[in-house]
Amino acid sequence: MIVRDWRDADVADTQLLYAREQDFWVRELTWDASNSWREIEQARITWGLPGRIAIDHKRTVRGWSYYMPDGETLHIGGIAADTKDATAALVDACLEMSAVPPRPLRVSCFVPDRAEGFETALVERGFICEHYHYLSRTLTHSANPGAATQAEGWRAGDLQDAAELLRIAYGEHGRHFAPRGTLTEWEHYARGLVERPGCGDLEPALTRVVRDAGNMVALVLTTRIAPGTIHLAQVAVHPARRREGFARRLVDEACRLAQPRAARQATLLVGEKNTAARKLYESMGFEPRATFIAATKPIA
């Protein structure tokens, strides 16, 4: 397997790779990621976003991946491969990059299980992996308006409050998103959801926020990932206000408000180990569509 720097690839070749991925995301995830592919290509040709293409002895492209340096972390931003050898070669290429100064403290990923033998390759190289289930629910009009929530839409100044709620709600379980668990890291993560297209475009009116005495105590952060699909990018409730039904009511409210805006599907991601949330979403009609892999490897 030959691994080449994708920054030397022809634009026509990379556009073909993006088109294949776009087909998968739309078909399997009902997610239009075309804005992300345009942003990735712009980063590749302007500031040299690192990535690799795996080619077999017949000069056939068997896989590709790109890597996103972000402070102390090097992210595998995306990976697709149709052979185990190509997958292993692409993961190894990322680890080789992590040895080049300035060295990151960790290599991480949160991507669809899209490359042949991906999890096996990660585990064999010392990554700690966790599955996240990608769920979807068909939105149907209901005569029942649901219980009142006293929720509001997203405000321009909500970013820091949302980051603080996520920090408290996730606690030690949020280290994949904020490795040190600091408020600064959570603000960086929340800003990525709100201001960048990687997780869709923010829908302020469909985002539901509950405040108590000025403090954010519950949040359903809603984005638009396709004309007919909303994505519940975060569902978070303050630990002191759990078991009050906020998650169910806010998710239902976001879905109900989305229907007049031409949404036909709602999607979300939930960790495999989060059994309580999985049971809740199953009871609300969400069904599995795909699996994402969250993985981290500390760099010695």
N, C-alpha and C positions, 0 to 999 in steps of 0.2 A: 504494500500500500504506500503510495506517494502522497505526502502531505505538503501542500503549497500554501503560501501566504495569499489570502484572498484579496489583498490590496493590489496585487498585480493582475487580478482577473479582469477580463473585458466586461464592460457594462452590460452587454447583451447576455452574457453568461449569468451574471448575478441577477438580472431581471427574470431569467427563466427559473432560477432557484426560488426567488421571492414568489413567483406566480404559483409554483407547486405548493409552497407553504400557505399562500393565501387560499388556495382551493381547499386544503385540509382544514384551515381555521373556519372557513365559511361553512363547509359541508358538515364537519364533525362538531364544531363548537358554536355554530351560528354567530360567529365573531368576525367582523370585518376589520382586519388588522392592516389595511393598506396604508394608512397614515404612518404606522410604525415602520413598515418596510421602506417608505420614502425617507423617513428620518434616519433609519439605519444606513441606507445607501448614501445619503448626504454626509453622514459622519464618516463612512468608509473612504469617500473620495476627497473630503476636505481635511479632516484632522487625523485620518488614518486609523479609524476604529479597527482594532486587531481582530483577525479571524483566519480560519484555515479551510481549505477545500481538500477532501480526500479523493484520490484518483487511483483506480486499479491499473493492472499491467496492460489492459486494453485501452487505457486512456478514457475510461468511463467514470464520470463523477459518481461516487458512491455515498458521499455525505459532505456536510459543511457545518460550520459552527462559527459563532462570533463571541468575543469576550469583552466585557465592559469593566474597565478599572474604575473603582469608586471608593476613594479613601483607602481604608485598610483592607478592602475586600476586592477580589477579582471575581466577577460574575461570569458564569457561562450564560450568556444572554439568550442563546437559542442553539439547538442542535438537532439535525435531522440526518439520518443515515439508514441505508437499507442492508448493511452487513455488520456483523459484530466486529470484524476487523477494522472497518472504517470508524465505528463508534469509539473503539479503544484508542485508535490513533488520534482522534480528535480530542479525547479527554487527556491523553498524554501531552498533546500539543499545548493545551491550556496549562497543565502542571509545569511544563518546561518554561512557559512564560512567567509563571509565578516565581521562578528562580532568578529572574532578571531584575536588577535594582531599578527603582525602589521596590523591594519585595513586599507583597501584601501579607497580612497576618492570616488570611484564610482565602480559600476558593469556595464559591457558593453557587447554587443555581436554584431556580424555581421555574421549571419548564414542563411542557407536556411530555409524557412518556412516548416520544416520537422516534427515537433512534433505537435500532435493533440492539438488544443486549445492554441498554444504557445503565440500568440499575446495577447489573452484575459488574460492569466495568467500574462503576463508582465504588461499590463495596470492596472490590478487589484492590482498589487504590486508597483505601482508608477513609472514604467518605461515610458520614452518618446520614442515612436517608429516611425520609418520611413521606408517605403518600398523602396527597390531597385529592379529594373527589370533586370533580367538576359536575355540578348538578344543574338541571334546568326544569322549569315549570311552565306549562302552557297557560297563558293568561286568558281567562274566560270572564265575561261580564257577569256580575253577581248583583242580585237585588238587595243583598245584605250589605249595608254600608260599613259594617264592622264597628267595634267599640271605639269610642273617642280616645285619642291618645294625647291631645294637647301638644302635638309635635309641630315643629316649624320647619321651614326650608333652610337651606344652607345660606349663611351670611358671609360676606366678604372677609370678616375678621375671625372666622371660626377655626382657622388652621391650627393655631397653637392649642386651643381648647380640645380639638379633636386628637391632637398628638398626645396630650396629657391623658385623655380618656383611654386611648389605645395602650399607652404605657401601663396604666393601672390595670386595665382589663386583661391584658395578656400576661403581665407579670413575667415570671421565669420562662413561660412558654413562648414568648415572642422574640427569642434570641436570633431566630433566622432573619427576622425583619429589622431588628435593632440589636446587633451583637452584644453591645455592652449594656443595653437597656436604658440608655440615657434619654432625656427629653430631647436633646439635640438630634439624636439619631431618629427618634420617632417623628420629629418635625420634618426631617429630611425625607423619611418614608412617606409621610402624609402629603408632603408637597409633590412628590412624584405621582401620587394618585390623582391629585387635584389639578396639577398644572401640565402634566405630560400625557401623551396619547397611549402609553403602553398598556394601560388598563381601561381604555375608553375615554370618552369626553365627559367631564362632570356634568350631571343634571342637577343644578341647584334646587329646583322646585320639587324634584322627586327624591332628593336626599331628605331624610327625616331626622330631626334633632329634638331631643327632649332636654330641657334645662330645668334645674331646680335651684332657686336662689342665685341665679346667674351662672351656675356650674353645669356643664354638659354631663348628663348622666346616662344617656343612651343615644346611639347613632346608627343609622343605616345609610352608608355613603353609596350613592347610586350614580352609575355612569351609563353612557350609551355606547355599546360596542358594535352595533349595527342598526340600520334604520328600524328594524322590528324587534330589537333585543336590548333589554336593559341588563346591567350587571350590578349585583349587590356586592361592591368591592370590599366593604367592611360592614360587619354587624357586631357592634360592641355595646356592652352594658356594664356600668360600674358595678364592681363586686357587691357593694352594699345595697344595690337596688335590683339584684337578680331575684328570680322567682316571683316577679310582679307582672310577668307577661309582656314586657316591653319588646323583646325580640320578635315574638309572633305578631304582635299588633303592628309594629313598625314595618316589618317585611310585608305584611298584608296591605298596609296603607300605601307603601311605595308601589306595589304591584297594581293596586287599584287606581292610583293616580296616573300610572303609566299608560293605561289602556286608552284613554281619550287622546293620547299622544302617539297613537299608532304602534304601540309595543304589543307584540304577540308572544314573546318569550321573556322569562326572567332567569338569570343564571347566577350562580355563586360558587365559591370554593370553600370546602370545609375539610379540616384535618381528619385523617383516619382515626386518630386517637381521641378526637373530641366526640365521644359517643352521645353525650346529651344533645349537642347541636345537630348531629346526624339524625337522631330520632325525631327532633323537632322538625327539621326540614322534610323528612320523609312523611311525617304526618300532615305537612302542608302541601304535599303533592309534588315535591321536587324529586326528580329521578336522575340516576347517574348517566353521564354521557362519555366521560373520559377521565383519565388519571394524570395528575401533575406530580412531578417529583421535586421535593425540596431536599437539598443535600448540602452539607458543609464539610470541609476538610481543613483543619488548622494546619498552617505551614510552620514547621519547626524552625 
